Amino acid sequence: MSKQLRIVYTIGPEDVIESYKCWKNGEDTSSQVSMTFSGHFYDVCTALDAFGYVIAEASSKEVIRDERFIVERRLLPFNYSTGVFYHLRQIIRGLQLFVSATKFGANVVIADSGTTHWFTLLPLTWIGIKVIPSLQCTLWPKYSKQTLGEKINLKLSRSLFKTACHSIHAVSHDISEQISQLTGGIHPPIHEFLPMYRRHDFANITAPSDVRTPLRILFAGRVEYDKGAFDLLEIAKILLANGLKDIVFDICGDGTANQPLQKSVQLEGVEEFFVFHGYCIKQQMREMFAKSHAVIVPTRTDFIEGFNRVVAESILSGRPVITSAVCPALSYVRSAVVEVPPNDIPAYAAAIHQIYTDHNLYEQKQLACLKLQEQFYDINNSWAAALNKSLSTIKS
């Protein structure tokens, strides 16, 4: 007889309360373009008659319960901490997860990247709980040296990925390769997945305008230094120096670098290159994709990247992408990308100039987008499909 599953899922800063309420009403969230992972979780638990407990990090505490689910937004200890206090916070979060899982009577725990240090999940396996790491980011920066903290964390976590966990979810080939590198190729099954989208969310996005005065380049997501936000300023200065003025960067998002970037743009005299839109919900993002000609993702090598969803959303909108191999998403959509070397600001400027002047190249990249879209609609590539594969061997 199959066992009834009691599953704890700890996730990052997703608004799981909003996601749950929308899921309950058969709706998608308005704040996120892609389908939410917590929504996938609710679907899978319901289909398997499993009980679920979702824990997400948040700035304010909130808990809701029904006959099947507990959904909690949990305050972070030592929020915005760095250095030794960051590592202490991550260990405390692991201990909190252990207590929550045991009180809930969990037989499965799924943990997303960043929710705790991986090695803190090991005690769960010692008491018979099946642990499934769900990696939304690489284990270490692909093009940078590991810090001492990363080396210690990975050494302590190696046994989890090698033998202790039940299975592993990974959002890119790059992550799977790092797991194999960490474990010497000996590890439980890895189930790769992709961000998923609804066709109707992109159905009414018109083709890019033939009018390229100005050429509109979209930057969407967290406005941070390591996401390349300040590289856009340097790119604009190069374009201006080369006499190319008909370029506009539409900045959609917020972050710690947002205000400093706006001030620097004014100081450098390149205001005409930038429009700052702030955080945009789903409908606003549809409008921004429709206005754009291309999307830029200049993530720097010191950022631990996963699968940048903006890359997928650009492809689904029929917009070519300018990015580097720092983004693991590149390997899934390379034919629609103008690829540049990591951190190479002049190369980014040259890529924009190339898109602006070479209409044949732009059309080639645009047509490639159409051929790459289906993978982001195929439910067999979803996190839910990966979870079903993992749980099928536990429930039986």
N, C-alpha and C positions, 0 to 999 in steps of 0.2 A: 504494500500500500504506500502511495506517495505521501511525503510529509507536507504539511502546510507551512509555507514559507513566511518568515517574519524578517523583513528586510529593512535595514537602516541605510539610507543614502545621504551622505554628507557632501554638500556642494558649495561652490564659491558664492559670490555676491549676487546671484540670481534672485529676483523677487519671487520666491516660491509661493507666497500667499496669493499674489496676483495671478500667478500661473495656475494655482489650484482652483481659484474661483472661476477663471476663464475656462479651464478644463471642465469643471463641473457644469458649466453652462454651454459646453460644446463650442467654445469660441477660442480664437488665438489671442495671445497677449498683444496689446497695442504698443508695448515698449520695445519689442525685439522683433527683428525681421525673420530670423530663423525660428524653427520649431524649438521649443524649450526642452532641455533634457529632463527637467522635472515632469513636464507633460508626458514625455515618453515613459517615465517611471510610473506615473499614475495609470497609464494605459496597460503596461505590462503587468503590474500588480493586479489590476482588475481582471485581466484575461486569465491569470493564473490563480485567482482566488487567494492572493497573498495579502498579508497585512504590511503596510509600509509606514516608515517614519523618516521624513525628510528634514534635514537640518541644514540651514543656510546661514552664512555669515551676514550680519546686518548692523546698521547703526542704531536700530531700536528693536526691542524685543516684542515678539508677537507669536502666539500659538493658536492654532485652530485644530479641532478634532472632529472626526466623524466615526462611523462604525468600522471603517477600514484604514483610515489614514490619521497620522499625527503630522502636522506640518508646522515647523518651528523656524522663526527668524531669531537667531541667537547673537547676542552681543559678543564682540571680539574682546578678549583680554589684551591689554597693552596695545590698543589700536594704534596704527601708524608707527609701531616700534621698529627699531633697527638694531643691528649688531647682536649682542648677546641677548638682549630683551626680545628680539624677533624670534630667536631660537627657543627661548624660554616660553614664549607665547605658543609656538607650534607644538611644543611638548605638552603644555597644559591643554591645548585643544585635543591632542591625542588621548590624554587622560579623561577629559570630559566625554569624548566619544566612547571610550571603553565603558564608563559608568552608564551612559545613555543606552548603549547597546545591551548591556547585561540587564538593566532594569526593564527594557522592552522585551527581553527574552529573544533577542535576535539570533537567527541561525545564519544570516548573511549580512555582511557589511560591505557597501560600495563606497569608496572614497575618491573624490576628485582631486586632481593636482592642486596643491596649495592649501588644502584644508588642514593638513598636519604634516609633520615629517613622516616619511614613509615607514621608518623603522618603528614608530610608535604604534603601528598596526599589528606588529608581531604578537603582543600579548593576547590579542583577540584570537589568533590562530591557536594559541596554547590551550584555550578553553573550548576548542572545537568549532568556533565560528568561522565560516567560509569568508575569506576576504578577497574582494575584487578591486584592485587598483584601477581607476579610470583616468587615464593620462590625457589631459587636455593640453599639456605643454611638454616640451622636451625635458629630459632629466637634467641636462646642462646646456649652456649656450653652445650651439654647433660650431661657431667660429671663434670662440674665446676660451682662454684657459679657465679651468675650474678653480674657484676660490677654495681656500682651506675649509671653510664651512661646508661647501658643496662636496668636497672630497670625503670629509668625515661622514656627512649624511649618507652619501652613496655607499660608502663602505659598510656602515651600520645597516643599510637597507638592502644590501645585495641578497641576503638569504630570503628576504620576503619575495623578491622577484624570481629567485632561482628555484625555490622549492616550497616555500611556506604558503604563498597565496594560491587561491583556487584557479583563477584565470586572470587575464589582463585585457583591458580595453585600451586601445590606442587610436588617436585621431589622425595619425599620419604614418607613412613608411619610416620617416626619420626617427620617430619615437620607437617603433619596433626594432629598428637597427641599433639604437642605443641600448635597449633592453638586452638584445643579443650580445652586444659588446660588454655590458656590465656583468652578465651571467656566464660568459663564455659559450653562449649558444644553448645553454641548458636552462629551460624555463617552462612554466605551464603554457597552455594555449593562449595565443594573442589574437584577439578579435578586433580588427580595425573597423573604424566607422568614419562617417563624414557628417558634417552639419546638413540638416534636412530643411527643405523649403516647400511651400505650397505654390503650385503653378499660378493660381489666380493672383498671387501677390506681385507677379512680374508680367502678367498677361497684357496689361495696358500701358506698359512703359514703351514709349515710342523709340524708334531708331534715333541714333545721334544726329543732331542737326548738321547739314552740309555747310552751314555758316560757321566759320571758325574764327570769327573776329568778335569776341575773343574765343580762344580755345579754353574750355573749362575743365580743370583737373580737380577731381574730388579726393579729398583726404577725409576719411571717416574713422571714428574710434577715439580711444583715449589720446588726448593731446599731452604727450609726455616726451621728455628728452630722448629716452631710449626707444621710443616709437618713431623717431626721426622728425619730430615736429620742427625743431630748429634747423634741420637740414633744408626744410622748405624755404626758410629765409635765405640761406646761402645759395640755393638753386635760383631763387628769384633775382638775387644780385648778379649772378652769372648771366642769366637771360637778359637782364637790363643792360649789362655791359656789352652784350653781343647785339644789342639793338632790337631784341625781340620783346615787345611790350604787350602784345595782344594775348596775354596769358592771365587767367584768373584761377587761383587756388580757392576752392570752396572748402572751408574747414568746418566739418560737422562733428562735434563732440566737445567734451570738457576734460579737464585734467589739471595737474599742477603746473604744467608749462603753458597753459592757455593765456593767462594774463601776461606773463613775461614775454611770450611770443608777440602778443598784440602790441606791447610797448616797444619791443625791438623793431617790429615792422615799421612803426611810426618813426623811430629814431633813424632807421636806415633809409627812409624815404621811398619805401616800396609799397605804400598803402594800396596803390592801384592793382597790385597783384593778389590781394587777399580780401576775402569776405568771410567773416566769422559768424557762423549760424548757431553756435552753442549745441547743446544736446538735442538730438532730433528723434522723435518717435517714428514708428514704422511708416505712417503715411507721409511724413515729411521726408524720410529717406527715399521713398519712391519718387517723390518730386525732385529730389536732389540728383538721383541717378538719371532721371529723365533729362535734366538740364545739362548733364556732364557729357564730355567727349571721351574721357578716360579716367582711370582711378590710379592713384599713386599710393604705394604701401612701402615707405622707406625705413622699415624696421631696422634698427642697428644691431650689431653683433653681440652687444652686451645684454640684449633682451632674450629671455627664455620664451621662445615662440611656440605655439601649438599649431593650430590650423586657423589662420586669420580668416574669419568669416567674411570680411569685406571683400576678399579675393573672390570667394564663391558668389557673393551677391553682385559683384561687378560682372562676372561671367554671365550670370542669369539675366542681368540687365542689358547684355550685349555690348558692354564697354571693355575695351582692352585694358590690361593692367600693366603698370610699370613697377617692378619690384626686383628683389634679389633672392638668392638661394637661402638667405636667412629665414625666409618664409617657407615652411615645409609644404604649404599649399602649392608651391610652384610646380612640383613634380606631377600634379594632377591636371594642370591647366597650361603647361608650358607653351603650347602652340598659340595661345591667345595673349602671351605676355611679351613685353619688351624687357628682356632681362638685363640687369646691370650688375657689376661686381658689388659685393657688400660694402656699405659705408662710402661708396664712391660718388661724392656730390657732383663733380663735373660730368660723370657718366649719366646721372639722373637728368641733369640739364640737357645733355646731348640727346637723351631718349625723348624728352619732351619736344625738343627742336625737330627731331626726326618724325615724330607723329604729326607735328604741325605742318611740315613741308612735304612729307612723302605720303601722298594720298593712297598709293597702291599698297604700301605697307600697312597703313591704317585699315584699309578695307580688308586686307588679308587677316589681320588680327581680329577684326570685328566678326568676320565670317567664321573664324575658328571658335569664337565664343558659342555660336549656335550648336556646334558639334560636341561641345563639352558639357552642356547643361544637364543632360539626362541623369548623370551620376548623382546630382544633388536633389533629384526628385525620387530616386529609386529607394523605396523603403527598405530594401534588402541591404542597403549601405548604411542604415541608420544606427544610432546608439541603441534604440529599442531592439533591433535585430541582434546586435552584439550581446545585449543583456539576455535576450531569449536563449541564445546559444549557451551562455554561461549557466543560466538557471536550469536548463533542460537536464544537465548532468547532476544537478543537486536534488531536484524534485523527484527524479525517478528512483 
